[in-house]
């Protein structure tokens, strides 16, 4: 188990915010392409503070993830190229536009790219090595105002939803379903955000006693990107689901639950509040060992249904 917290700083807060999205998207996609998945193999979170400080923290749950992220402090975000129109940068700005309540103003796109490139060349600092960040040196106002939120509310954002549903199942199957759909939702959500410039705004489970529905909601900034093609989102979602419900990945998921220990490694174990909130029960380590079987996984996969919803359109997966 390896923990890390790395930091950078830029005086333009929203440029720093965009860089945080660029870096996290680059790293999660890199790990996905190496068959490493959130929840099973690692956690990774980013946050940008009002001063322009960027904090990335995470954990590696196994040796392969640790090796892949061994040099994370020197890894760079994918900014794209001039030929591609710096597409990843445009996607990141679209994401923060979907996240922020107010519309963003971008005064100098060329200056934004220049500053992102400069920030990208700087190594991250391990939090243990930091005395004070940032220093007291005054920043150039032209740089501070490269991107900033306006007073105009961003009321043109719309929502894209992924729903995963199961009906008429016993309690233990529902408990296992809660964890499995969270894993599926995180994996599909990661790809939707990366490919369609959306912001993963929330996830929740609705339980009406006979039907349970997991919903992942993505905010879409229609001001800074073209209309989302739901068919394309469905194609990517089906592909991702098929990749993560293979026998090998499901066996790893079962091992993750079966090896859960709240006494020895609570970070690498299901959140006990998740089933308590959604089902009214607690599942401990022994409970996960009892129910995380291949037969129960098959029952769930045979019973679930998937759908996407955007505006007035819906697609069953």
KEVEX-197549 format. One record per residue (C-alpha): x, y, z. Coordinates in Angstrom, 1 decimal. Last residue first. Layout:
BEGIN
ATOM      c1      c2      c3
ATOM       X       Y       Z
...
***
This chain:
BEGIN
ATOM      c1      c2      c3
ATOM   -27.5    -0.5   -23.2
ATOM   -31.0     1.0   -23.3
ATOM   -31.0     4.5   -24.8
ATOM   -32.9     7.6   -23.7
ATOM   -33.5    11.0   -25.3
ATOM   -35.5    13.9   -23.9
ATOM   -32.5    15.6   -22.4
ATOM   -29.9    13.0   -21.9
ATOM   -30.6     9.5   -20.4
ATOM   -28.5     6.4   -20.6
ATOM   -29.7     2.9   -19.6
ATOM   -28.4    -0.3   -18.1
ATOM   -30.3    -3.5   -17.0
ATOM   -29.3    -5.9   -14.3
ATOM   -30.6    -9.4   -13.7
ATOM   -28.1   -11.6   -15.6
ATOM   -25.2    -9.6   -14.3
ATOM   -26.5   -10.0   -10.7
ATOM   -27.0   -13.7   -10.9
ATOM   -23.5   -14.2   -12.5
ATOM   -21.9   -12.2    -9.6
ATOM   -23.8   -14.4    -7.1
ATOM   -22.4   -17.5    -8.7
ATOM   -18.9   -16.1    -8.8
ATOM   -19.0   -15.5    -5.0
ATOM   -18.8   -12.3    -3.0
ATOM   -21.6   -13.3    -0.6
ATOM   -19.9   -15.2     2.2
ATOM   -16.5   -13.4     2.1
ATOM   -18.4   -10.0     2.1
ATOM   -20.3   -11.1     5.2
ATOM   -17.2   -12.2     7.0
ATOM   -15.6    -8.7     6.4
ATOM   -18.6    -6.9     7.6
ATOM   -21.9    -6.0     5.9
ATOM   -24.1    -3.4     7.6
ATOM   -27.8    -3.1     6.9
ATOM   -30.4    -0.4     6.2
ATOM   -30.2    -1.1     2.5
ATOM   -29.1     2.2     0.9
ATOM   -27.7     4.1     3.9
ATOM   -26.3     1.1     5.7
ATOM   -25.0    -0.4     2.4
ATOM   -22.9     2.6     1.7
ATOM   -22.0     3.4     5.3
ATOM   -19.8     0.4     5.5
ATOM   -17.5     1.8     2.8
ATOM   -16.1    -1.2     1.0
ATOM   -12.5    -2.1     1.9
ATOM    -9.1    -0.9     0.9
ATOM    -9.2     2.2     3.2
ATOM   -10.1     0.0     6.2
ATOM    -6.9    -1.9     6.1
ATOM    -6.2    -4.0     9.2
ATOM    -9.3    -3.7    11.3
ATOM   -11.9    -3.1     8.5
ATOM   -10.5    -6.1     6.6
ATOM   -11.7    -6.8     3.0
ATOM   -10.0    -9.9     1.4
ATOM   -13.3   -11.3     0.1
ATOM   -14.4    -8.0    -1.3
ATOM   -11.2    -7.3    -3.3
ATOM   -11.0   -11.0    -4.3
ATOM   -14.5   -10.8    -5.8
ATOM   -13.4    -7.7    -7.8
ATOM   -10.3    -9.6    -9.0
ATOM   -12.5   -12.5   -10.1
ATOM   -14.8   -10.0   -11.8
ATOM   -11.8    -8.6   -13.7
ATOM   -10.7   -12.0   -14.9
ATOM   -14.2   -13.2   -15.7
ATOM   -14.9   -10.2   -17.9
ATOM   -17.3    -7.7   -16.5
ATOM   -14.9    -4.7   -16.8
ATOM   -14.3    -4.8   -20.6
ATOM   -17.9    -5.4   -21.5
ATOM   -18.9    -2.4   -19.3
ATOM   -16.3    -0.2   -21.1
ATOM   -17.5    -1.2   -24.6
ATOM   -21.2    -0.7   -23.7
ATOM   -20.4     2.7   -22.2
ATOM   -18.3     3.8   -25.3
ATOM   -21.1     2.8   -27.7
ATOM   -23.8     4.4   -25.4
ATOM   -21.8     7.7   -25.3
ATOM   -21.6     7.6   -29.1
ATOM   -25.3     7.0   -29.4
ATOM   -26.0     9.9   -27.0
ATOM   -24.3    12.4   -29.3
ATOM   -23.4    15.3   -27.0
ATOM   -24.2    18.7   -28.3
ATOM   -21.1    20.7   -29.2
ATOM   -18.9    22.0   -26.5
ATOM   -18.2    25.2   -24.6
ATOM   -21.7    26.5   -23.9
ATOM   -23.3    23.1   -23.6
ATOM   -21.4    22.4   -20.4
ATOM   -22.6    18.8   -19.5
ATOM   -22.9    17.8   -15.9
ATOM   -22.7    14.0   -15.3
ATOM   -25.1    12.1   -13.0
ATOM   -24.5     8.4   -12.0
ATOM   -27.7     6.7   -11.0
ATOM   -28.0     3.3    -9.3
ATOM   -31.5     2.0    -9.3
ATOM   -33.0    -0.6    -6.9
ATOM   -36.4    -2.1    -7.6
ATOM   -38.7    -4.0    -5.2
ATOM   -38.2    -2.1    -2.0
ATOM   -38.2     1.4    -3.5
ATOM   -34.4     1.8    -3.3
ATOM   -32.8     4.8    -5.1
ATOM   -29.0     4.7    -5.2
ATOM   -26.8     7.8    -5.7
ATOM   -24.0     9.2    -7.7
ATOM   -23.0    12.9    -8.3
ATOM   -21.3    15.5   -10.4
ATOM   -19.0    13.6   -12.8
ATOM   -18.1    16.5   -15.1
ATOM   -18.4    16.0   -18.8
ATOM   -15.7    16.5   -21.5
ATOM   -17.0    13.7   -23.7
ATOM   -14.1    11.3   -23.9
ATOM   -12.5    11.7   -20.5
ATOM   -15.7    12.3   -18.5
ATOM   -17.4     9.3   -20.2
ATOM   -14.4     7.1   -19.6
ATOM   -14.3     7.9   -15.9
ATOM   -18.0     7.5   -15.6
ATOM   -17.8     4.0   -17.1
ATOM   -15.2     2.9   -14.5
ATOM   -16.9     4.7   -11.6
ATOM   -20.3     3.4   -12.5
ATOM   -19.1    -0.2   -12.9
ATOM   -17.4    -0.1    -9.5
ATOM   -20.4     1.4    -7.9
ATOM   -22.6    -1.1    -9.7
ATOM   -20.6    -3.9    -8.1
ATOM   -20.7    -2.5    -4.6
ATOM   -24.5    -2.0    -4.5
ATOM   -25.1    -5.3    -6.4
ATOM   -23.3    -7.2    -3.6
ATOM   -25.8    -5.7    -1.1
ATOM   -28.7    -6.4    -3.4
ATOM   -27.7   -10.0    -3.7
ATOM   -27.5   -10.2     0.1
ATOM   -31.0    -8.7     0.5
ATOM   -32.8   -11.0    -2.0
ATOM   -33.6    -9.7    -5.5
ATOM   -36.8    -8.4    -7.0
ATOM   -35.4    -5.9    -9.5
ATOM   -32.0    -4.5   -10.6
ATOM   -31.2    -1.2   -12.3
ATOM   -28.2     0.6   -13.6
ATOM   -28.8     4.2   -14.7
ATOM   -26.3     6.5   -16.4
ATOM   -27.4    10.1   -16.5
ATOM   -26.4    13.1   -18.6
ATOM   -27.4    16.5   -17.2
ATOM   -27.6    20.0   -18.7
ATOM   -25.6    23.1   -18.2
ATOM   -27.1    26.3   -19.7
ATOM   -27.6    28.1   -16.4
ATOM   -24.0    29.0   -15.9
ATOM   -24.8    32.1   -13.8
ATOM   -23.3    35.3   -15.0
ATOM   -21.1    37.1   -12.5
ATOM   -18.0    35.9   -14.3
ATOM   -15.5    33.2   -13.3
ATOM   -11.9    33.7   -14.2
ATOM    -9.4    32.5   -16.8
ATOM    -6.3    34.4   -17.9
ATOM    -6.9    36.8   -15.0
ATOM    -4.1    35.8   -12.7
ATOM    -1.6    35.8   -15.6
ATOM    -2.4    39.4   -16.7
ATOM    -2.3    40.4   -13.0
ATOM     1.3    39.3   -12.7
ATOM     1.7    37.5    -9.3
ATOM     3.0    39.0    -6.1
ATOM     5.8    37.0    -4.4
ATOM     4.6    35.8    -1.0
ATOM     5.5    32.1    -1.5
ATOM     2.8    29.6    -2.4
ATOM     3.3    27.2    -0.8
ATOM     5.3    27.0     2.4
ATOM     7.7    24.4     3.8
ATOM     6.9    21.6     1.3
ATOM     9.1    18.4     1.3
ATOM     6.5    16.2     3.0
ATOM     3.8    17.4     0.5
ATOM     5.8    15.8    -2.3
ATOM     6.3    18.5    -4.9
ATOM     5.1    18.0    -8.5
ATOM     7.7    18.6   -11.2
ATOM     7.5    21.7   -13.3
ATOM     7.3    21.2   -17.1
ATOM     3.5    21.0   -17.0
ATOM     3.2    24.4   -15.3
ATOM     5.1    26.0   -18.2
ATOM     2.9    24.2   -20.7
ATOM    -0.2    25.3   -18.9
ATOM     1.1    28.9   -18.9
ATOM     1.6    28.9   -22.6
ATOM    -1.7    27.3   -23.4
ATOM    -3.6    29.8   -21.3
ATOM    -1.6    32.7   -22.9
ATOM    -2.7    31.5   -26.3
ATOM    -6.3    31.3   -25.1
ATOM    -6.2    35.0   -23.9
ATOM    -9.2    36.3   -22.1
ATOM   -11.1    33.2   -21.1
ATOM   -14.2    34.1   -19.1
ATOM   -16.0    31.4   -17.2
ATOM   -19.7    31.0   -16.6
ATOM   -20.8    30.7   -13.0
ATOM   -21.8    27.6   -11.0
ATOM   -18.5    25.8   -11.7
ATOM   -18.5    22.1   -12.5
ATOM   -19.7    22.2   -16.1
ATOM   -17.3    25.1   -16.9
ATOM   -14.6    23.0   -15.1
ATOM   -15.3    20.2   -17.5
ATOM   -15.4    22.4   -20.6
ATOM   -12.0    23.8   -19.6
ATOM   -10.7    20.3   -19.3
ATOM   -12.1    19.3   -22.7
ATOM   -10.5    22.4   -24.4
ATOM    -7.2    21.5   -22.8
ATOM    -7.5    17.9   -24.0
ATOM    -8.2    19.2   -27.5
ATOM    -5.0    21.3   -27.8
ATOM    -6.2    22.3   -31.3
ATOM    -5.2    18.9   -32.6
ATOM    -2.4    20.3   -34.7
ATOM    -1.3    22.6   -31.8
ATOM    -0.9    19.4   -29.7
ATOM    -2.5    17.7   -26.8
ATOM    -2.2    18.9   -23.2
ATOM    -1.6    15.4   -21.8
ATOM    -0.6    16.0   -18.2
ATOM     3.0    15.3   -17.2
ATOM     4.5    12.7   -14.9
ATOM     7.5    13.8   -12.8
ATOM     5.8    13.4    -9.4
ATOM     4.0    10.3   -10.6
ATOM     7.3     8.4   -10.9
ATOM     6.3     5.2    -9.1
ATOM     2.8     5.4   -10.5
ATOM     2.9     2.4   -12.8
ATOM     5.0     0.5   -10.2
ATOM     2.6     1.2    -7.4
ATOM    -0.4     0.1    -9.5
ATOM     1.4    -3.2   -10.3
ATOM     2.4    -3.7    -6.6
ATOM    -1.1    -3.4    -5.2
ATOM    -3.5    -0.9    -3.5
ATOM    -1.9     2.3    -4.7
ATOM    -3.3     5.3    -2.8
ATOM    -4.1     8.8    -3.8
ATOM    -3.6    12.6    -3.4
ATOM    -3.4    15.4    -5.8
ATOM    -3.4    18.9    -4.4
ATOM    -3.4    22.0    -6.6
ATOM    -2.8    25.4    -4.9
ATOM    -4.3    28.3    -6.9
ATOM    -5.2    30.4    -3.8
ATOM    -8.9    29.4    -4.0
ATOM    -8.0    25.7    -3.7
ATOM    -7.8    23.1    -6.4
ATOM    -8.6    19.5    -5.6
ATOM    -7.6    16.1    -7.1
ATOM    -8.4    12.6    -6.2
ATOM    -6.9     9.2    -7.0
ATOM    -7.7     5.8    -5.6
ATOM    -6.0     2.6    -6.7
ATOM    -6.3    -1.0    -7.7
ATOM    -9.8    -2.3    -7.1
ATOM   -11.7     0.9    -6.3
ATOM   -10.5     2.7    -9.4
ATOM    -9.3     0.3   -12.1
ATOM    -5.9    -0.8   -13.5
ATOM    -6.1    -2.6   -16.8
ATOM    -3.0    -0.8   -18.2
ATOM    -5.2     1.4   -20.5
ATOM    -7.2     2.2   -17.4
ATOM    -4.1     3.4   -15.6
ATOM    -3.1     5.8   -18.4
ATOM    -6.7     7.0   -18.6
ATOM    -6.7     7.7   -14.8
ATOM    -3.3     9.5   -15.1
ATOM    -4.3    11.8   -18.0
ATOM    -7.7    12.6   -16.6
ATOM    -6.2    13.5   -13.2
ATOM    -3.6    15.7   -14.9
ATOM    -5.9    17.5   -17.2
ATOM    -8.5    18.1   -14.4
ATOM    -5.9    19.5   -12.1
ATOM    -4.6    21.7   -15.0
ATOM    -8.0    23.1   -15.5
ATOM    -8.2    24.0   -11.8
ATOM    -4.8    25.7   -11.9
ATOM    -6.0    27.7   -14.9
ATOM    -9.1    28.5   -12.8
ATOM    -7.0    29.7    -9.9
ATOM    -4.5    31.8   -11.9
ATOM    -1.7    32.1    -9.4
ATOM    -0.4    28.6   -10.2
ATOM     0.7    26.0    -7.6
ATOM     1.7    22.4    -7.5
ATOM     1.2    19.6    -4.9
ATOM     1.7    15.9    -4.4
ATOM     0.1    13.6    -1.8
ATOM     1.0     9.9    -1.9
ATOM     0.1     6.7    -0.2
ATOM     1.5     3.3    -1.1
ATOM     0.0     0.0     0.0
***
